[in-house]
Structure formats: structure tokens, C-alpha cells
């Protein structure tokens, strides 16, 4: 196993994702960190996010624009089609029975699933 070197920039990027519930894009993380870290590049943010995903510290959410989440436990998400915000659906438990059902239906060995809901978030529905 390769030994990972400590990286101050990687740590800053990880903390930015870990300390928010916004599910930020790489560009958002960059905009948060750039003012206090003028040497930071967008490419560095992408490279470090990819490394954090590879090591399992964050997960990549495959929306039309990739977003990142430091909560790596299986959980559902909601994407608002009006404002584009992504929310964790707290209180919805991961259903491993769905994995078994998919296995029976497909013949594949299912390790996990991702569950995404879409619609209008509570904030946008109040505005209308």
C-alpha cells in the first residue's frame, strides 16, 4: 500500500467538504478556499477531490454537475430542480433489501445502491 504524504491543500479541501451540508461542486470548494489561499488552483481542487474519493473520505454524487459529500455512509439525496440545491434525506434508512431485490431481478451481485429523489425543495415551494 502506498504511503500518502500529508498535504495542507488536501486537508483544507477535505475540511471544506466535511464542514458543510451543501454538497458543493469542485468550483464551489475552490471559491470558498481561494481568497485565503491565493496559490490554490482549480486543478488542485479537482485532483485532491479525486484522491479523497479514491481513499473513501468523500463521495462523488453523479448529478449533471458533480458534487461532493463527506458523509460516506449510504443515504438518500434530494435534488431541487428549481434551485439546484442537494439535500440529505435525513431519517430515510438505507434499505439493503432493495439490493437483494435487484440481485434477484438482475442476477448481478449488488454491493450497494444510490437513491436520488427530485422535485421542488421546501424553500422553493414557499417562494411560489
Secondary structure, 3 states (H helix, E strand, C coil): CCCCCCCHHHHHHHHHHHCCCCCCCHHHHHHHHHCCCCCCCHHHHHHHHHHHHHCCCCEEECCCCCEEECCCCCCCEEEECCCCCEEECCCCCCCHHHHHHHHHHHCCCCCCCCCEEEECCHHHHHHC
